[in-house]
């Protein structure tokens, strides 16, 4: 009886993994074809109890930032769109948005950008 239960458990795990792969494949195909948006794909994954793949998150971040690079969005709109999608906002983009809103002094932004882009490249010599 224990062996039967063990075998059943293994087959259930295999079934769940197969279901996950097939579900993701279908969602991925519709996402790539442009039939659904990233947010629709996330909703479907949540309905199925499946974790959204990190690669999808990365692609969506790149797509939204691409809109900014194409001048379709400004920094603030880009940050808002990323946050609305539940995605992480890159630090440089956040600094750029804060600067455009006047929240951060532009003199403070430049050293911070240098620090983020190249840690150790900017040193404040006034502390010596």
FIKOLZA-1660 file (N, C-alpha, C; in steps of 0.1 Angstrom, whole numbers, plus 5000, padded with zeros to 4 digits):
% residues 128
   i   px   py   pz ch aa at
   1 5008 4988 5000  A  X  N
   1 5000 5000 5000  A  X CA
   1 5009 5013 5000  A  X  C
   2 5020 5012 5008  A  X  N
   2 5029 5024 5008  A  X CA
   2 5035 5026 4995  A  X  C
   3 5039 5015 4988  A  X  N
   3 5045 5016 4975  A  X CA
   3 5035 5022 4965  A  X  C
   4 5022 5018 4966  A  X  N
   4 5012 5023 4957  A  X CA
   4 5011 5038 4959  A  X  C
   5 5011 5043 4972  A  X  N
   5 5009 5057 4975  A  X CA
   5 5021 5065 4970  A  X  C
   6 5033 5059 4971  A  X  N
   6 5045 5065 4966  A  X CA
   6 5045 5067 4951  A  X  C
   7 5041 5056 4944  A  X  N
   7 5040 5057 4930  A  X CA
   7 5029 5067 4925  A  X  C
   8 5018 5068 4933  A  X  N
   8 5008 5078 4929  A  X CA
   8 5013 5092 4931  A  X  C
   9 5021 5094 4942  A  X  N
   9 5026 5107 4944  A  X CA
   9 5036 5111 4933  A  X  C
  10 5044 5102 4929  A  X  N
  10 5053 5105 4918  A  X CA
  10 5046 5108 4905  A  X  C
  11 5035 5101 4902  A  X  N
  11 5028 5104 4890  A  X CA
  11 5020 5117 4891  A  X  C
  12 5016 5121 4903  A  X  N
  12 5009 5134 4905  A  X CA
  12 5019 5145 4903  A  X  C
  13 5031 5143 4908  A  X  N
  13 5042 5154 4906  A  X CA
  13 5045 5155 4891  A  X  C
  14 5046 5144 4885  A  X  N
  14 5049 5144 4870  A  X CA
  14 5037 5150 4863  A  X  C
  15 5025 5147 4867  A  X  N
  15 5013 5153 4860  A  X CA
  15 5013 5168 4862  A  X  C
  16 5016 5173 4875  A  X  N
  16 5016 5187 4877  A  X CA
  16 5027 5195 4869  A  X  C
  17 5039 5188 4868  A  X  N
  17 5050 5194 4861  A  X CA
  17 5046 5195 4846  A  X  C
  18 5040 5184 4841  A  X  N
  18 5036 5184 4827  A  X CA
  18 5025 5195 4824  A  X  C
  19 5016 5196 4834  A  X  N
  19 5005 5206 4832  A  X CA
  19 5011 5220 4832  A  X  C
  20 5021 5222 4841  A  X  N
  20 5028 5235 4842  A  X CA
  20 5034 5239 4829  A  X  C
  21 5042 5229 4823  A  X  N
  21 5049 5231 4811  A  X CA
  21 5039 5234 4799  A  X  C
  22 5029 5226 4798  A  X  N
  22 5019 5228 4787  A  X CA
  22 5012 5242 4789  A  X  C
  23 5008 5245 4801  A  X  N
  23 5002 5258 4803  A  X CA
  23 5011 5270 4799  A  X  C
  24 5023 5269 4804  A  X  N
  24 5033 5280 4801  A  X CA
  24 5035 5281 4786  A  X  C
  25 5036 5269 4779  A  X  N
  25 5038 5269 4765  A  X CA
  25 5027 5276 4757  A  X  C
  26 5015 5273 4761  A  X  N
  26 5003 5280 4755  A  X CA
  26 5003 5295 4757  A  X  C
  27 5005 5298 4770  A  X  N
  27 5006 5313 4773  A  X CA
  27 5017 5320 4765  A  X  C
  28 5029 5313 4765  A  X  N
  28 5041 5319 4759  A  X CA
  28 5038 5321 4744  A  X  C
  29 5032 5311 4737  A  X  N
  29 5029 5313 4723  A  X CA
  29 5020 5324 4720  A  X  C
  30 5009 5326 4728  A  X  N
  30 5000 5337 4726  A  X CA
  30 5006 5350 4730  A  X  C
  31 5015 5350 4739  A  X  N
  31 5022 5362 4743  A  X CA
  31 5032 5367 4732  A  X  C
  32 5039 5357 4726  A  X  N
  32 5048 5360 4715  A  X CA
  32 5041 5364 4703  A  X  C
  33 5029 5359 4700  A  X  N
  33 5021 5363 4689  A  X CA
  33 5014 5376 4690  A  X  C
  34 5015 5382 4702  A  X  N
  34 5008 5394 4705  A  X CA
  34 4993 5393 4708  A  X  C
  35 4988 5381 4710  A  X  N
  35 4974 5379 4712  A  X CA
  35 4970 5384 4726  A  X  C
  36 4980 5383 4736  A  X  N
  36 4977 5387 4749  A  X CA
  36 4989 5396 4754  A  X  C
  37 4987 5404 4764  A  X  N
  37 4997 5413 4769  A  X CA
  37 5004 5405 4781  A  X  C
  38 5015 5411 4785  A  X  N
  38 5022 5406 4796  A  X CA
  38 5013 5405 4809  A  X  C
  39 5006 5415 4811  A  X  N
  39 4997 5415 4823  A  X CA
  39 4986 5404 4822  A  X  C
  40 4981 5401 4810  A  X  N
  40 4972 5390 4808  A  X CA
  40 4979 5377 4811  A  X  C
  41 4991 5376 4806  A  X  N
  41 4999 5363 4808  A  X CA
  41 5001 5361 4823  A  X  C
  42 5004 5372 4831  A  X  N
  42 5006 5371 4845  A  X CA
  42 4993 5366 4852  A  X  C
  43 4982 5372 4848  A  X  N
  43 4969 5368 4853  A  X CA
  43 4966 5354 4851  A  X  C
  44 4968 5349 4839  A  X  N
  44 4966 5335 4836  A  X CA
  44 4975 5326 4844  A  X  C
  45 4987 5330 4846  A  X  N
  45 4997 5322 4854  A  X CA
  45 4991 5321 4868  A  X  C
  46 4987 5332 4874  A  X  N
  46 4982 5333 4887  A  X CA
  46 4969 5324 4889  A  X  C
  47 4960 5324 4879  A  X  N
  47 4948 5316 4879  A  X CA
  47 4952 5301 4879  A  X  C
  48 4962 5298 4872  A  X  N
  48 4967 5284 4871  A  X CA
  48 4976 5280 4883  A  X  C
  49 4979 5290 4891  A  X  N
  49 4988 5287 4903  A  X CA
  49 5003 5284 4898  A  X  C
  50 5007 5291 4887  A  X  N
  50 5020 5289 4882  A  X CA
  50 5028 5302 4884  A  X  C
  51 5041 5300 4888  A  X  N
  51 5049 5312 4889  A  X CA
  51 5053 5318 4876  A  X  C
  52 5053 5331 4875  A  X  N
  52 5057 5337 4862  A  X CA
  52 5072 5336 4860  A  X  C
  53 5076 5331 4849  A  X  N
  53 5091 5329 4846  A  X CA
  53 5098 5342 4847  A  X  C
  54 5110 5342 4853  A  X  N
  54 5118 5355 4853  A  X CA
  54 5121 5360 4840  A  X  C
  55 5123 5351 4830  A  X  N
  55 5126 5356 4816  A  X CA
  55 5115 5365 4811  A  X  C
  56 5102 5362 4814  A  X  N
  56 5091 5370 4810  A  X CA
  56 5092 5384 4816  A  X  C
  57 5095 5384 4829  A  X  N
  57 5097 5397 4836  A  X CA
  57 5108 5405 4829  A  X  C
  58 5119 5399 4827  A  X  N
  58 5130 5406 4821  A  X CA
  58 5127 5412 4807  A  X  C
  59 5120 5404 4799  A  X  N
  59 5116 5408 4786  A  X CA
  59 5106 5420 4786  A  X  C
  60 5097 5419 4796  A  X  N
  60 5087 5430 4797  A  X CA
  60 5094 5443 4802  A  X  C
  61 5103 5442 4811  A  X  N
  61 5111 5454 4815  A  X CA
  61 5118 5460 4803  A  X  C
  62 5125 5451 4795  A  X  N
  62 5132 5456 4783  A  X CA
  62 5122 5462 4773  A  X  C
  63 5110 5457 4772  A  X  N
  63 5101 5462 4763  A  X CA
  63 5096 5476 4767  A  X  C
  64 5093 5478 4780  A  X  N
  64 5089 5491 4785  A  X CA
  64 5100 5501 4784  A  X  C
  65 5112 5497 4788  A  X  N
  65 5123 5507 4787  A  X CA
  65 5126 5510 4772  A  X  C
  66 5123 5501 4763  A  X  N
  66 5125 5503 4749  A  X CA
  66 5115 5514 4744  A  X  C
  67 5103 5515 4750  A  X  N
  67 5094 5525 4747  A  X CA
  67 5099 5539 4751  A  X  C
  68 5106 5539 4762  A  X  N
  68 5113 5552 4767  A  X CA
  68 5124 5556 4757  A  X  C
  69 5132 5546 4753  A  X  N
  69 5143 5549 4744  A  X CA
  69 5138 5554 4731  A  X  C
  70 5126 5549 4726  A  X  N
  70 5120 5553 4714  A  X CA
  70 5113 5567 4715  A  X  C
  71 5114 5572 4727  A  X  N
  71 5107 5585 4731  A  X CA
  71 5092 5584 4731  A  X  C
  72 5086 5572 4732  A  X  N
  72 5072 5571 4733  A  X CA
  72 5067 5574 4748  A  X  C
  73 5076 5572 4757  A  X  N
  73 5074 5574 4771  A  X CA
  73 5085 5583 4777  A  X  C
  74 5082 5591 4787  A  X  N
  74 5093 5597 4794  A  X CA
  74 5096 5589 4806  A  X  C
  75 5106 5593 4814  A  X  N
  75 5111 5585 4825  A  X CA
  75 5100 5582 4836  A  X  C
  76 5092 5593 4839  A  X  N
  76 5082 5591 4849  A  X CA
  76 5071 5581 4844  A  X  C
  77 5067 5582 4832  A  X  N
  77 5057 5573 4826  A  X CA
  77 5063 5559 4826  A  X  C
  78 5075 5557 4823  A  X  N
  78 5082 5544 4823  A  X CA
  78 5082 5538 4836  A  X  C
  79 5085 5546 4847  A  X  N
  79 5085 5541 4860  A  X CA
  79 5071 5537 4864  A  X  C
  80 5061 5545 4861  A  X  N
  80 5048 5542 4865  A  X CA
  80 5043 5529 4858  A  X  C
  81 5047 5527 4846  A  X  N
  81 5042 5515 4838  A  X CA
  81 5049 5502 4844  A  X  C
  82 5062 5504 4848  A  X  N
  82 5069 5492 4854  A  X CA
  82 5063 5489 4867  A  X  C
  83 5060 5499 4875  A  X  N
  83 5054 5497 4889  A  X CA
  83 5040 5491 4887  A  X  C
  84 5032 5495 4878  A  X  N
  84 5019 5490 4876  A  X CA
  84 5019 5475 4872  A  X  C
  85 5030 5471 4865  A  X  N
  85 5031 5457 4861  A  X CA
  85 5037 5449 4872  A  X  C
  86 5041 5455 4883  A  X  N
  86 5047 5448 4894  A  X CA
  86 5061 5444 4892  A  X  C
  87 5068 5452 4883  A  X  N
  87 5082 5449 4879  A  X CA
  87 5091 5458 4887  A  X  C
  88 5103 5453 4888  A  X  N
  88 5114 5461 4895  A  X CA
  88 5118 5473 4886  A  X  C
  89 5119 5485 4892  A  X  N
  89 5124 5496 4884  A  X CA
  89 5139 5498 4886  A  X  C
  90 5146 5498 4875  A  X  N
  90 5161 5500 4876  A  X CA
  90 5164 5513 4883  A  X  C
  91 5175 5513 4890  A  X  N
  91 5179 5525 4898  A  X CA
  91 5182 5537 4890  A  X  C
  92 5189 5535 4879  A  X  N
  92 5191 5547 4870  A  X CA
  92 5179 5553 4865  A  X  C
  93 5169 5545 4861  A  X  N
  93 5156 5550 4856  A  X CA
  93 5149 5558 4867  A  X  C
  94 5149 5552 4880  A  X  N
  94 5143 5559 4891  A  X CA
  94 5149 5572 4894  A  X  C
  95 5163 5573 4893  A  X  N
  95 5170 5585 4895  A  X CA
  95 5166 5596 4884  A  X  C
  96 5165 5591 4872  A  X  N
  96 5162 5600 4861  A  X CA
  96 5147 5605 4863  A  X  C
  97 5138 5597 4867  A  X  N
  97 5124 5601 4869  A  X CA
  97 5124 5611 4881  A  X  C
  98 5131 5608 4892  A  X  N
  98 5132 5618 4903  A  X CA
  98 5137 5631 4899  A  X  C
  99 5148 5631 4891  A  X  N
  99 5154 5643 4886  A  X CA
  99 5144 5651 4878  A  X  C
 100 5137 5644 4869  A  X  N
 100 5127 5652 4860  A  X CA
 100 5116 5657 4868  A  X  C
 101 5112 5651 4880  A  X  N
 101 5102 5657 4888  A  X CA
 101 5107 5667 4898  A  X  C
 102 5120 5669 4898  A  X  N
 102 5126 5679 4907  A  X CA
 102 5127 5674 4922  A  X  C
 103 5125 5661 4924  A  X  N
 103 5126 5655 4937  A  X CA
 103 5140 5654 4942  A  X  C
 104 5149 5652 4933  A  X  N
 104 5163 5650 4936  A  X CA
 104 5171 5662 4929  A  X  C
 105 5181 5667 4936  A  X  N
 105 5189 5678 4931  A  X CA
 105 5198 5671 4920  A  X  C
 106 5199 5678 4909  A  X  N
 106 5206 5672 4897  A  X CA
 106 5221 5671 4901  A  X  C
 107 5226 5679 4910  A  X  N
 107 5240 5677 4914  A  X CA
 107 5242 5665 4922  A  X  C
 108 5232 5660 4929  A  X  N
 108 5233 5648 4937  A  X CA
 108 5231 5635 4928  A  X  C
 109 5224 5637 4917  A  X  N
 109 5221 5626 4908  A  X CA
 109 5234 5621 4901  A  X  C
 110 5242 5630 4895  A  X  N
 110 5254 5626 4888  A  X CA
 110 5263 5617 4895  A  X  C
 111 5267 5621 4908  A  X  N
 111 5276 5611 4915  A  X CA
 111 5269 5598 4918  A  X  C
 112 5256 5598 4920  A  X  N
 112 5249 5586 4922  A  X CA
 112 5249 5577 4910  A  X  C
 113 5247 5583 4898  A  X  N
 113 5247 5576 4886  A  X CA
 113 5261 5570 4884  A  X  C
 114 5271 5577 4886  A  X  N
 114 5285 5572 4884  A  X CA
 114 5287 5561 4894  A  X  C
 115 5283 5562 4906  A  X  N
 115 5284 5551 4916  A  X CA
 115 5277 5538 4911  A  X  C
 116 5265 5539 4906  A  X  N
 116 5257 5528 4902  A  X CA
 116 5264 5521 4889  A  X  C
 117 5268 5530 4880  A  X  N
 117 5273 5524 4867  A  X CA
 117 5287 5518 4870  A  X  C
 118 5295 5525 4878  A  X  N
 118 5308 5520 4880  A  X CA
 118 5312 5521 4895  A  X  C
 119 5308 5511 4903  A  X  N
 119 5311 5512 4917  A  X CA
 119 5326 5514 4919  A  X  C
 120 5330 5523 4928  A  X  N
 120 5344 5526 4931  A  X CA
 120 5350 5537 4922  A  X  C
 121 5343 5540 4911  A  X  N
 121 5348 5550 4901  A  X CA
 121 5347 5564 4907  A  X  C
 122 5337 5567 4916  A  X  N
 122 5336 5580 4921  A  X CA
 122 5339 5579 4936  A  X  C
 123 5348 5587 4940  A  X  N
 123 5352 5588 4954  A  X CA
 123 5351 5602 4959  A  X  C
 124 5345 5604 4970  A  X  N
 124 5343 5617 4976  A  X CA
 124 5356 5620 4984  A  X  C
 125 5365 5629 4978  A  X  N
 125 5378 5631 4984  A  X CA
 125 5377 5641 4996  A  X  C
 126 5365 5647 4998  A  X  N
 126 5363 5656 5009  A  X CA
 126 5364 5650 5023  A  X  C
 127 5362 5637 5024  A  X  N
 127 5363 5630 5036  A  X CA
 127 5377 5627 5041  A  X  C
 128 5387 5629 5032  A  X  N
 128 5401 5626 5036  A  X CA
 128 5407 5637 5045  A  X  C
% end
